[in-house]
Amino acid sequence: MKNEGRKRCRLRSASGHPPRVLLVIPTANIIHRHILNGILRYAHQYGPWEFHMITGLFEEQGIRRTKEWGCTGAIAFTETKAHVSAVLAAAVPVIFINPPGTLMGAKSPLSHHCCVIRDHGAVGRSAADYFLDRQYASFAYVGDVRNMPWSFDRAKGFVERVSQQGFSCEIYPELTQNEREDFGLESKRLRLWLRKLPKPVAVMAARDQRARQILEMCMDEGISVPHEIAVLGVGNDEILCETTTPSLSSIELDGENTGYECAKLLDGRMRLPAAAAAACRVSLSQARVITRRSTDISCIADPHMAKALAFIRAGLGTRLTVAQVARHTNISQRLLEMKSRQTLGRTVRDEIQRQRLNHARALLRNSQKTVSEIAAECGFCDPSHLGLWFRKTFRLTPTAFRASFRSDRP
């Protein structure tokens, strides 16, 4: 990608102006602001671009003046056919972000256009893996108030993954129209539902705002979080997550990379008019869990094993030994190994190595640290030692694994 920046010439329209890009992107949610950051990052690297912003409802004044603005391309969120028609009226290349599946069928309005789509099923699977890794056996899902398609997709991914491991999942019922408009009406039903869940239980909420409501209801009902109910949101809006009690764990979506991808695709279509109508579907699945207090516990009944796992997590950057773990838990090494096999189905040494490798994988995927830095942070003696175990476990070298997620990043 570094060479691409030097080779790519700066695009200008027939009139000599820089590209004029219409952005139809709401800014109320943190993920949308991250997407805007990615678009701006691309424009700063390969621009200049000029922007026309519509950040609220489609009913704002100006949506139908795109031709007057002389726009040469557009990036847009759309939820209805009317929204799509309003954007397409500009008769310029458009990249659509996360449109509903009903608009992308063979005969749908977007069948001949380019769409960048979040793999919401992968988001649900990430949440399930996170809770399964903490040994939960009871699971529940609370969807979005508006019953949006992406909320159903996240639920499907979550339920499918826990089902694959032999567990069931409680799904919070859909809201009535009155409940959607008044949380005071819904809160009674949500309180009762939370009280009846088997404890301890792992709850995924479709988005951070919904998770916040769950935490408030748990506080009102005297339900201990995370000891009785662990709550995980989606979006990682730090203002929302850090002002809840307790602070909210959340899945962070790679919005900036999404925005960068959208801008890159649009740039190509503005350069090659013949390709402007070519349909494409780009699916993005990168996500990571940011752990805060609402899930910061393992669902391990045995107190010695719970203490051991917490000690292992805290000591991933050290040359941790089984003997050290046994001393910390105040039991013999032999008894610790027996408990580990009964509880986890693996030895303590295997659990240490598993956690080290999972931490290394997360750092490769979500940080700019070098392989040497990651090896040291995860307790490996050198990068080659990390590479040996990483390749044995994941069938990829650390460098190849990182490249699979970073190939399109600058």
Secondary structure, 3 states (H helix, E strand, C coil): CHHHHHHCCCCCCCCCCCCEEEEECCCCCHHHHHHHHHHHHHHHHHCCCEEEEECCCCCCCCHHHHHHHCCCEEEEECCCHHHHHHHHCCCCCEEEECCCHHHCCCCCCCCCCEEEEECHHHHHHHHHHHHHHCCCCCEEEECCCCCCHHHHHHHHHHHHHHHHCCCCEEECCCCCHHHHHCHHHHHHHHHHHHHHCCCCEEEEECCHHHHHHHHHHHHHHCCCCCCCEEEEEECCCHHHHHCCCCCCEEEEECHHHHHHHHHHHHHHHHHCHHHCCCCEEEEECCEEEECCCCCCCCCCCCHHHHHHHHHHHHCCCCCCCHHHHHHHHCCCHHHHHHHHHHHCCCCHHHHHHHHHHHHHHHHHHHCCCCHHHHHHHCCCCCHHHHHHHHHHHHCCCHHHHHHHHHCCCC
